[in-house]
Amino acid sequence: MSGAAAGRLPPWACTVEDVADLVSFLACAESRCRTGQTLVLGSGTLAHRPQHAVQHWRERQ
């Protein structure tokens, strides 16, 4: 991953609260038309090289 691509990663890791927020959204009326979607909560860790993303977050802490 290039330095520019690494700079586009969010400076935080996904938290339990992020998961709870998604579950809350999916349980509300605003999400009633969502079908067949794959939602990934990963703050970019699944993009290209996960170990690079984790290292990136650790360096920013």
Summary of the structure (lengths in Angstrom):
residues: 61
radius of gyration: 14.3
end to end distance: 20.6
largest distance: 40.5
contacts: 109
relative contact order: 0.23
helix: 51%
strand: 0%
